[in-house]
Amino acid sequence: MILKDRRALARLMALEGLSQRGLAERAGWRSHSYVGRLVAGQARAVSPDAATRIATALGVSVVDLFDDVAS
């Protein structure tokens, strides 16, 4: 899955009052470095599981944030 817009991710995080570390924790990860790379635009591809975790943590649908690679 490919992140559509890193700025949209950052805006949703801000609306939820979440830091990179906070989003990572809410998504069930110990490290926040991958979230940081997504927000910075250094990474775009995520696994379907990671996309689901991020979207769920932010209270949005996966399709709001990510494109399916097969599309």
Buried (B, 14 or more C-beta within 10 A) or exposed (E): BEBBEBEBBBEBBEEBEBBBBBBBBBBEBEEBEBBBBBBEEEBBEBEEEBBBBBBBBBEBEBEBBBBEEEE
